[in-house]
Amino acid sequence: YQRRVRGENAWDRPLVYEQGWKKRITWVVGSSIHETVDVTYRYTIEPVEVRSRRGAREPGVQQMITRFNNSRYSHLSESTRAALNKRLANELTQMLLKANEGQQSQEQYGGRESGSLSWRRERGETDDPTLGQIITVPEDATQYTVRYSPASDVYTDGTGAVLARGFNSLAYSNEDVVRKAEYDWNMVYLARQKNESISTIEWRVKCARPIVSASLSMLHT
């Protein structure tokens, strides 16, 4: 099955909460009509830190889940209980493998997109809550180019050298502009936050020399 990230344009990306929203995961529990399962390790690449945060509470919680499941299993046939136990064993194995894969993955996870920017900043769930950045032109430069690519989510200079990663990383301010990734359409772009009628993003440039001319180009490919 696929897991939809509520309120976001993301499917089957459980690591987005920890790696994108910067949440400190402790417990994530899944429930069905037959059982309740601790699925936390699908949502983290830091299992050691998770166990540390759980501390002495973990055995008690696991015992509570076991008792709860046993009460449900008592009404099921032996074949159904066997199938559920087999599925649980596979689930635990997959979760541990998934955590290991996540540690090795280079996949990028952006910050939260739903909710107002001020609310997300207060919760520390944006790509880069610092902002206030100013692009400084080298003193010896007579011409300077800064490019941003939504596809790679990086800023580069005129030579192609990477200046920064993340569209907020060189922005001075951002009000309800988000990076959208539509994997089914193979599209990535900057857009207005959902349900917002106006959005703005501001870049500021500091130059040691007087500016003769400046231009801003937006290319669509």
VOVO-499116 format. One record per residue (C-alpha): chain; x, y, z. Coordinates in Angstrom, 2 decimals. Layout:
N
<"A" <X Y Z>>
...
***
This chain:
221
<"A" <0.00 0.00 0.00>>
<"A" <1.04 3.64 -0.37>>
<"A" <1.13 6.21 2.39>>
<"A" <-0.04 9.71 1.56>>
<"A" <1.54 12.57 3.48>>
<"A" <-1.52 14.46 4.69>>
<"A" <-1.85 17.92 3.16>>
<"A" <1.28 17.52 1.01>>
<"A" <2.02 16.57 -2.58>>
<"A" <3.88 13.43 -1.49>>
<"A" <3.16 9.71 -1.65>>
<"A" <4.91 6.84 0.08>>
<"A" <7.65 9.06 1.57>>
<"A" <7.50 8.30 5.30>>
<"A" <10.94 9.84 5.88>>
<"A" <9.66 13.31 4.96>>
<"A" <8.57 13.95 8.57>>
<"A" <12.04 13.36 10.02>>
<"A" <14.26 14.41 7.13>>
<"A" <12.08 17.16 5.64>>
<"A" <10.04 18.54 8.52>>
<"A" <12.87 17.95 11.04>>
<"A" <10.58 16.09 13.44>>
<"A" <12.12 14.01 16.22>>
<"A" <10.26 10.74 15.77>>
<"A" <9.54 8.69 18.90>>
<"A" <6.38 6.69 18.19>>
<"A" <4.38 6.03 15.03>>
<"A" <1.62 3.43 15.39>>
<"A" <-0.46 1.84 12.64>>
<"A" <-3.79 0.17 13.31>>
<"A" <-6.18 -2.07 11.35>>
<"A" <-9.32 -4.04 12.22>>
<"A" <-7.12 -6.96 13.28>>
<"A" <-4.05 -5.48 14.95>>
<"A" <-1.97 -2.52 16.06>>
<"A" <1.70 -2.30 15.03>>
<"A" <4.61 -0.08 15.98>>
<"A" <5.70 1.16 12.52>>
<"A" <8.11 3.83 13.75>>
<"A" <11.13 2.38 11.96>>
<"A" <9.57 3.07 8.57>>
<"A" <9.69 6.76 9.47>>
<"A" <13.29 7.12 10.65>>
<"A" <16.89 6.57 9.61>>
<"A" <18.02 7.12 13.19>>
<"A" <16.80 4.01 15.09>>
<"A" <19.42 4.40 17.82>>
<"A" <18.26 7.94 18.60>>
<"A" <14.61 6.78 18.57>>
<"A" <15.32 4.06 21.14>>
<"A" <17.21 6.57 23.25>>
<"A" <14.21 8.93 23.31>>
<"A" <11.87 6.07 24.21>>
<"A" <14.03 5.04 27.15>>
<"A" <12.43 2.85 29.80>>
<"A" <8.93 3.37 28.37>>
<"A" <9.48 1.12 25.34>>
<"A" <8.98 -2.31 27.01>>
<"A" <5.77 -1.11 28.67>>
<"A" <4.34 0.27 25.42>>
<"A" <5.26 -2.88 23.50>>
<"A" <3.60 -5.02 26.17>>
<"A" <0.47 -2.90 25.94>>
<"A" <0.39 -3.34 22.14>>
<"A" <0.88 -7.10 22.55>>
<"A" <-1.96 -7.38 25.06>>
<"A" <-4.21 -5.34 22.80>>
<"A" <-3.41 -7.56 19.81>>
<"A" <-3.86 -10.76 21.82>>
<"A" <-7.38 -9.66 22.76>>
<"A" <-8.16 -9.19 19.08>>
<"A" <-6.46 -12.40 17.99>>
<"A" <-8.63 -14.41 20.39>>
<"A" <-11.58 -13.92 18.06>>
<"A" <-9.68 -14.96 14.92>>
<"A" <-9.13 -18.37 13.38>>
<"A" <-5.76 -20.08 13.79>>
<"A" <-4.95 -19.63 10.10>>
<"A" <-5.67 -15.90 10.27>>
<"A" <-3.49 -15.50 13.37>>
<"A" <-0.66 -17.37 11.64>>
<"A" <-0.97 -15.10 8.58>>
<"A" <-0.90 -11.98 10.75>>
<"A" <2.17 -13.18 12.67>>
<"A" <3.96 -13.92 9.40>>
<"A" <3.05 -10.50 8.04>>
<"A" <4.27 -8.83 11.22>>
<"A" <7.64 -10.62 10.98>>
<"A" <8.01 -9.47 7.37>>
<"A" <6.97 -5.94 8.32>>
<"A" <9.61 -5.71 11.06>>
<"A" <12.30 -6.99 8.68>>
<"A" <11.30 -4.50 5.99>>
<"A" <11.28 -1.61 8.46>>
<"A" <14.81 -2.32 9.63>>
<"A" <16.03 -2.66 6.03>>
<"A" <14.22 0.55 5.12>>
<"A" <15.99 2.42 7.93>>
<"A" <19.35 1.21 6.62>>
<"A" <18.45 2.18 3.05>>
<"A" <17.40 5.63 4.24>>
<"A" <20.80 6.19 5.83>>
<"A" <22.47 5.49 2.48>>
<"A" <19.95 7.33 0.31>>
<"A" <20.75 10.69 -1.30>>
<"A" <17.07 11.54 -1.76>>
<"A" <16.21 15.10 -0.79>>
<"A" <13.24 15.90 1.45>>
<"A" <11.84 19.41 1.45>>
<"A" <10.17 21.19 4.32>>
<"A" <6.46 21.19 5.03>>
<"A" <4.28 22.79 2.35>>
<"A" <0.87 22.92 4.03>>
<"A" <0.01 25.75 6.40>>
<"A" <1.07 29.40 6.42>>
<"A" <4.77 30.24 6.26>>
<"A" <4.76 31.94 9.68>>
<"A" <3.15 28.87 11.26>>
<"A" <5.65 26.51 9.61>>
<"A" <8.56 28.70 10.70>>
<"A" <7.36 28.66 14.29>>
<"A" <7.29 24.86 14.15>>
<"A" <10.71 24.64 12.44>>
<"A" <9.20 22.73 9.47>>
<"A" <10.43 24.83 6.52>>
<"A" <13.31 23.97 4.20>>
<"A" <15.40 26.74 5.72>>
<"A" <13.87 28.77 8.55>>
<"A" <16.81 31.20 8.67>>
<"A" <16.37 33.19 5.41>>
<"A" <17.63 36.78 5.55>>
<"A" <20.38 35.82 3.08>>
<"A" <22.14 38.37 0.85>>
<"A" <23.92 37.37 -2.37>>
<"A" <27.34 39.01 -2.38>>
<"A" <28.98 39.73 -5.73>>
<"A" <32.78 39.23 -5.73>>
<"A" <34.62 42.57 -5.67>>
<"A" <36.61 41.81 -8.83>>
<"A" <33.58 40.71 -10.86>>
<"A" <32.53 42.88 -13.80>>
<"A" <29.65 40.54 -14.61>>
<"A" <27.99 38.07 -12.26>>
<"A" <25.32 35.45 -12.87>>
<"A" <23.27 33.48 -10.35>>
<"A" <21.00 30.70 -11.59>>
<"A" <18.48 28.61 -9.69>>
<"A" <17.20 25.25 -10.97>>
<"A" <14.00 23.88 -9.39>>
<"A" <14.80 20.41 -10.75>>
<"A" <18.09 20.10 -8.85>>
<"A" <17.10 22.68 -6.19>>
<"A" <20.52 24.35 -6.33>>
<"A" <21.94 27.80 -7.07>>
<"A" <24.91 28.01 -9.43>>
<"A" <27.07 30.84 -10.73>>
<"A" <27.91 31.57 -14.35>>
<"A" <30.52 28.81 -14.44>>
<"A" <28.11 26.17 -13.13>>
<"A" <29.71 26.00 -9.68>>
<"A" <27.20 25.28 -6.91>>
<"A" <26.63 28.26 -4.62>>
<"A" <23.91 26.83 -2.35>>
<"A" <21.31 24.08 -2.11>>
<"A" <17.62 24.70 -1.46>>
<"A" <15.68 27.61 -2.96>>
<"A" <15.38 29.37 0.39>>
<"A" <19.12 29.12 1.02>>
<"A" <19.88 32.39 -0.87>>
<"A" <16.50 34.09 -0.41>>
<"A" <16.13 37.17 1.76>>
<"A" <12.43 36.58 2.40>>
<"A" <9.76 34.15 1.33>>
<"A" <6.04 34.40 1.88>>
<"A" <4.09 31.36 0.71>>
<"A" <6.32 30.32 -2.20>>
<"A" <7.00 26.57 -2.22>>
<"A" <8.87 24.09 -4.37>>
<"A" <6.43 21.62 -5.93>>
<"A" <7.50 18.18 -7.14>>
<"A" <4.93 16.33 -9.23>>
<"A" <6.49 12.91 -9.70>>
<"A" <3.61 11.52 -11.76>>
<"A" <4.02 14.35 -14.29>>
<"A" <7.82 14.51 -13.97>>
<"A" <7.67 18.23 -13.14>>
<"A" <9.37 20.40 -10.51>>
<"A" <8.69 24.12 -10.11>>
<"A" <8.23 27.03 -7.70>>
<"A" <4.62 27.95 -7.06>>
<"A" <2.25 29.80 -4.78>>
<"A" <1.28 27.98 -1.60>>
<"A" <-2.03 26.16 -1.92>>
<"A" <-5.06 28.27 -0.93>>
<"A" <-3.00 31.48 -1.00>>
<"A" <-3.93 34.24 -3.49>>
<"A" <-0.61 36.13 -3.23>>
<"A" <2.94 34.95 -2.64>>
<"A" <6.32 36.68 -2.80>>
<"A" <9.97 35.74 -2.69>>
<"A" <12.76 38.29 -2.39>>
<"A" <16.46 38.11 -3.24>>
<"A" <18.90 40.85 -2.30>>
<"A" <22.27 41.42 -3.93>>
<"A" <25.24 43.28 -2.45>>
<"A" <27.74 44.77 -4.89>>
<"A" <31.06 46.47 -4.14>>
<"A" <30.87 48.40 -7.42>>
<"A" <28.06 50.56 -8.84>>
<"A" <25.57 48.51 -10.86>>
<"A" <25.41 49.45 -14.53>>
<"A" <22.62 47.05 -15.44>>
<"A" <20.74 44.08 -13.99>>
<"A" <18.31 41.57 -15.39>>
<"A" <16.06 38.78 -14.15>>
<"A" <15.11 35.92 -16.46>>
<"A" <12.71 33.05 -15.83>>
<"A" <13.10 30.10 -18.20>>
<"A" <10.61 27.26 -18.64>>
<"A" <11.86 23.91 -19.95>>
***
